[in-house]
Amino acid sequence: MPFFPPNRWRIGLVNFVGTAALTALHSWQISGWAYGDLAAATAEFRQALLVAGIFVAGVAALVGGGISRPTLAFASAGSMRRGWPLVRAHVSFLFLTAALGMTAGLMPTLVAVLSSSSYGSLGWATIISGYAGLLFYLSAGYLVGCLLPQYVAVPMTVLGAYLLLIVMPPILSPVFTFDVISGQQVPPGATLVRILFFSVASALFVGAACAWLRRRSPSESRSAVAAVAVLVLPLLIVVWSARSYDTPLVEFDDAAPVCEEAQGLRVCVHPARATLLQPWFAEMTKVWEAFGTTNISPPSVVDATLGVSSDGVIPIQLQGHDRDRWLESAVVDVVSRLTGVDACIESGVPDQRALDTSGAAGAWVLEQVGADPNLLFQSPQSQTELEELLSLDVEQARTVIAANLPELAQCRAVALLDN
């Protein structure tokens, strides 16, 4: 007969609801982005393990700890309660409810992203690796639950599952330290290695739990400890060896950019963000007109995930901004680069007067294009300089800023109206 965790319907419900809720909370922000990013949504099958995997490991430890005491785990020599049938029933039941929970939690995000995406498709290898990572967490938690008393196993498992994110080499970590978005991709070989590792590790954890339950007795546990060590030790060797893996886990894809160009101003985006190109180009045209420069070539403003890096190119991150504020955020980023606010901040200890002047110039430009000037760096001195610029005729202020634009961009301009 099959065996299930104690109070199996309650455990299954908690496992499903908890996994679904945590996964949904982790992924919901992506559904509100200005564009549908299928690469980011796919990556959530992995990244959501940051919360869901730790939870599932704790639940598995709770179940494992409930059956591992000698009086519960052992019966007569021929009993099916010993070893594989019991572990198989528990792990499969827990994985089924957790996998259904993760799928349900991600479904609202997937539906929203699929309805608004214009490029790409779901990455099935990444999705498989996410479920393999979920099984990895679950089987590891179950094994710890079998080895330790229940009141120790659960907190130790939760803590250990979190520490895995710190101590595991990136190639084998269930969760990346970065998110993958459209314009980037994980090399197929790396994904294959991860699927293989999580699958083999899960099988060894399950085998170790079986060995422990079959061999452990109230009076003798050395053979059980030896069996667990033999099965788990190879994983530790693999993890240690993987620390030397230095190949990047993310690379730019080879998608052709989509561009708009007029009067020297050029704006390019990744195809996944093609729906953003027209409004962004229109806004960049207004920004450049606000500067009023005629003797300086306009910059090329590009989507940062295109991987373009050269003089005269301003890379801008477009992901992560919601659909109501993305354009204003992109404008602020461009203006802060053109007026040198970013250069001032990136210099470490900036020249405060230069920072005040760059902030005032940038705020004036934002004012002209209808954006909130307070979104740039502000100080009492920069506010004063901004008021002085606003007191001028628009053409006069534009001429002053245009004449000092090279110095502004390098965080060297001081008190524009005193020059």
Secondary structure, DSSP 4 states (H G I P E B T S, - for coil): -----TTHHHHHHHHHHHHHHHHHHHHGGGGGBSS--HHHHHHHHHHTHHHHHHHHHHHHHHHHHTT-SHHHH---TT-TTSSHHHHHHHHHHHHHHHHHHHHHHHHHHHHHHHHH--S----HHHHHHHHHHHHHHHHHHHHHHHHS-HHHHHHHHHHHHHHHHHHS-GGG-SS-SS---TTEE--HHHHHHHHHHHHHHHHHHHHHHHHHHHH--SS--HHHHHHHHHHHHHHHHHHHHGGG--S-S-EE--PPPEEEEETTEEEEE-GGGGGGHHHHHHHHHHHHHHHT-SSSPPPEEEEGGG----TTEEEE--TT-BTTTHHHHHHHHHHHHHTTHHHHHHTSS--HHHHHHHHHHHHHHHHHTTS-GGGS---HHHHHHHHHHHHS-HHHHHHHHHHTHHHHHTT----GGG-
